[in-house]
Amino acid sequence: MRATPPPPAPTLTQLENATYSGVIEQPITLESGSYVGAPFIEGVESRPGVLLWNDLIAFGDVDASAGDEAAVLLSSASGGSGERVYLAVVGISEGRPVNLGTVLIGDRVKVRTLSIVEGKIVLDVVEAGGRDAACCPTQLARRSYELEGEELHKVSSEALGTLSLKTLEGTEWQLIWLDEQAPQVIRLPTLNVAEGALSGFGGCNSYNGTIKERAPGEIKVSALASTRMACPSAEMDVEQQFLQRLEQVDRYTFVAGRLALSGERGDGGFLLLLSVKPSRARGK
């Protein structure tokens, strides 16, 4: 007899439309990755909302049965300044996604990486240390979670030090969000940090400068120098906006595995989001 093949891992579409328990009082079913509930009080705008972080998902075996599960992150907000972040495990049963366990990982926790290692879910996070304000965590930590039966729980937590520019080194970052939208160019701007130096590709030209850490998560960027190649207007516009904002960045943290750079301009605050640039396959 042929062995029964293991069930496939959940697809992104299944995860974005699955039913999750343990986030708010009752189970909720997402639609295209989000859920918006009824107002807490009739006539008041404040209402529960849940969002799946669809760009930070790990796959692997966490329940010791055939087939891989997905570890996902969900955030819940109700209109205030808080954002409760949850870890959930989803498997496949009879062709349908099933939420196997959910656990709260904290309020406004900044997640750097999510992975599954030897049956455990591992999160590298930036969390609030003893002297940190809730808005601005600076302590690096690694947490491990395990699924036992229908319960997902934390099995270990290890402090790894304090947020510093060293955290950014050794990675080429690629811009994915500028002024609340994705930049519409073929080659995305990049950013590299190494021993106080800042460099990369702006969208048309290469650039360089210096970066100094004033305190954990707080930085000062020098005026940037760049080459002077001419490119189509779309690339030149993105480069100009990116470099102008980069010179004004004064804070950094992580959001769903992305590097978040923020600062103030005359017309208000801004946010640059960068992800790890995919490496090219050898020979391509």
C-alpha positions in Angstrom: 0.0 0.0 0.0 1.1 3.5 -0.8 1.9 5.7 2.2 -0.6 8.6 2.7 1.2 11.8 1.8 1.4 14.4 4.6 -1.1 17.4 4.3 0.4 20.5 2.7 1.3 23.5 4.7 -1.3 26.3 4.8 -1.2 28.7 1.9 -1.1 32.5 2.4 -4.7 32.7 1.1 -5.8 30.2 3.7 -4.0 32.0 6.5 -5.5 35.3 5.4 -9.0 33.8 5.6 -8.7 31.4 8.6 -10.6 31.5 11.9 -8.5 32.4 14.9 -9.2 32.0 18.6 -7.5 33.6 21.6 -7.1 37.1 20.1 -10.4 38.7 21.3 -13.2 37.2 23.4 -14.7 35.2 20.6 -13.2 33.4 17.6 -12.8 35.6 14.5 -12.6 34.9 10.8 -10.3 37.1 8.8 -11.1 38.4 5.4 -8.1 39.0 3.2 -5.9 39.2 6.3 -8.0 41.5 8.5 -11.0 41.6 10.8 -13.0 44.6 11.9 -15.6 44.1 14.6 -18.7 46.0 15.7 -18.2 49.1 17.8 -17.6 48.5 21.5 -20.4 51.0 22.2 -23.1 51.9 19.8 -22.5 55.2 18.1 -18.8 55.2 19.1 -16.1 54.6 16.4 -13.8 52.5 18.7 -14.0 48.9 17.6 -11.8 45.8 17.7 -9.5 45.2 14.7 -7.1 42.4 14.0 -4.5 42.2 11.2 -2.4 39.3 10.0 1.3 40.1 9.4 1.4 38.4 6.0 5.1 39.3 5.3 6.5 37.4 8.3 5.4 33.7 8.3 7.4 30.6 9.2 6.7 27.0 8.1 7.8 23.9 9.9 6.6 20.9 12.0 5.6 22.1 15.5 3.0 19.4 16.4 5.1 16.3 15.8 2.6 15.0 13.2 2.9 14.6 9.5 3.1 17.8 7.5 4.2 21.3 8.3 2.3 24.1 10.1 2.5 27.8 9.8 3.5 30.2 12.6 2.0 33.6 12.0 1.7 36.9 13.9 -1.5 38.9 14.4 -1.9 42.3 15.9 -5.0 43.6 17.7 -5.9 47.2 18.2 -9.0 49.0 19.5 -8.3 52.6 18.6 -5.9 53.5 21.4 -2.1 53.7 21.4 -1.6 50.0 22.2 -1.1 47.1 19.8 -1.3 43.6 21.3 0.7 41.1 19.2 -0.2 37.4 19.1 1.6 34.3 17.9 -0.6 31.7 16.3 0.0 28.2 14.8 -2.2 27.0 11.8 -2.3 23.6 10.3 -4.4 21.8 7.7 -7.1 19.3 8.6 -9.3 17.8 5.9 -8.1 20.4 3.5 -9.0 23.4 5.7 -6.9 25.7 7.9 -7.2 25.1 11.6 -5.8 27.3 14.3 -4.0 24.9 16.6 -2.9 27.5 19.3 -2.6 31.2 20.0 -0.6 33.1 22.6 -0.1 36.8 23.4 3.5 37.9 23.0 3.1 41.5 24.3 2.0 45.0 23.7 3.8 46.9 20.9 6.5 44.2 20.7 8.9 44.8 17.8 9.5 41.5 16.0 12.8 41.1 14.1 12.7 37.5 13.0 10.3 34.5 13.2 11.5 30.9 12.6 10.8 27.3 13.5 13.8 25.4 14.8 13.6 21.8 16.0 9.8 22.0 16.6 10.0 25.2 18.5 8.9 28.7 17.3 11.7 31.2 17.8 11.1 35.0 17.9 13.8 37.6 18.0 12.2 40.7 19.4 12.9 44.3 20.6 11.0 44.6 23.9 10.8 47.2 26.6 13.6 47.0 29.1 13.5 48.2 32.7 13.9 51.9 31.8 12.2 51.9 28.5 8.9 53.7 27.7 6.3 51.4 26.2 6.5 53.3 22.9 10.2 52.9 22.5 11.6 49.4 23.4 15.4 48.9 23.2 16.1 45.5 24.7 16.9 42.6 22.3 15.5 39.2 23.3 15.0 35.7 21.9 11.9 33.8 22.9 10.9 30.2 22.2 7.4 28.9 22.1 6.1 25.3 22.0 2.8 23.7 21.1 1.6 21.2 23.6 -1.8 19.7 22.8 -4.0 22.8 22.1 -1.9 25.2 24.1 0.9 27.4 22.7 3.2 28.7 25.4 6.5 30.3 26.0 9.3 27.9 27.1 12.3 30.2 27.2 13.3 33.9 27.0 16.9 35.1 26.7 18.1 38.7 26.8 20.5 39.4 24.0 21.6 42.9 24.8 20.5 46.4 23.7 19.4 47.6 20.3 22.4 49.1 18.5 23.6 49.8 15.0 25.4 46.5 15.1 22.0 45.0 14.7 21.8 46.4 11.2 25.2 45.5 10.0 25.9 42.6 7.6 22.5 43.0 5.9 21.6 44.9 2.7 18.3 46.6 3.3 15.9 47.4 0.5 13.3 50.2 0.6 9.7 48.9 0.3 7.7 51.8 1.8 8.1 55.6 1.2 5.5 58.2 2.1 2.8 55.6 2.8 3.2 53.8 -0.5 5.5 51.4 -2.3 8.1 53.1 -4.6 7.2 52.6 -8.2 10.7 51.9 -9.7 12.4 48.9 -11.2 15.4 49.0 -8.9 14.6 49.8 -5.3 16.9 52.0 -3.1 19.1 50.1 -0.7 20.9 50.8 2.6 24.0 49.3 4.1 25.4 50.1 7.6 29.0 49.3 8.6 31.1 50.7 11.5 29.6 54.2 11.4 29.3 54.4 7.6 26.1 54.5 5.6 26.0 53.6 1.9 23.8 52.2 -0.8 21.9 52.8 -4.0 19.4 55.7 -4.1 17.3 54.7 -7.1 19.6 56.2 -9.7 22.9 56.9 -8.0 25.1 55.4 -5.3 25.4 57.4 -2.1 27.4 57.4 1.2 27.6 59.2 4.5 28.0 58.6 8.2 25.6 57.5 10.9 26.1 57.9 14.6 24.1 56.4 17.5 23.2 58.9 20.1 21.3 56.4 22.3 19.8 53.0 21.7 17.3 53.4 18.8 18.3 57.1 18.3 20.6 58.1 15.4 22.1 61.1 13.6 22.8 60.8 9.8 25.2 63.2 8.1 24.6 65.0 4.8 24.9 62.4 2.1 27.1 62.5 -1.0 26.1 60.8 -4.2 27.2 60.3 -7.8 25.5 62.4 -10.4 24.1 60.1 -13.0 20.9 61.2 -14.8 17.9 58.7 -14.9 14.2 58.8 -15.9 12.1 61.1 -13.8 10.4 58.4 -11.7 13.8 57.1 -10.5 15.1 60.6 -9.8 12.0 61.5 -7.8 12.2 58.4 -5.6 15.9 59.0 -5.1 15.4 62.6 -4.1 12.7 61.8 -1.6 14.5 58.8 -0.2 17.8 60.7 0.4 16.2 63.8 1.8 14.3 61.7 4.4 17.3 59.5 5.1 19.3 62.6 6.1 16.5 63.5 8.6 16.1 60.1 10.2 16.5 60.2 14.0 15.0 56.9 15.2 15.0 53.2 14.1 13.4 50.0 15.2 11.8 46.9 13.7 8.3 46.3 12.5 7.3 42.7 11.4 10.9 41.9 10.4 11.3 45.2 8.6 13.7 48.0 9.5 11.7 51.1 10.3 13.4 54.5 10.0 11.5 57.6 11.2 12.0 61.3 11.6 10.3 64.7 11.4 10.0 67.0 8.4 8.4 70.4 8.2 5.1 68.8 7.2 5.1 66.2 10.0 6.6 62.8 10.7 7.7 60.3 8.1 8.4 56.5 8.0 10.7 54.5 5.7 10.3 50.7 5.8 13.1 48.5 4.5 13.2 44.7 4.2 16.2 42.4 3.8 17.1 42.4 0.1 16.7 39.0 -1.4 20.0 37.4 -2.4 20.5 36.4 -6.0 20.8 32.8 -6.9 24.4 31.9 -7.8 25.0 32.3 -11.5 22.2 34.7 -12.1 
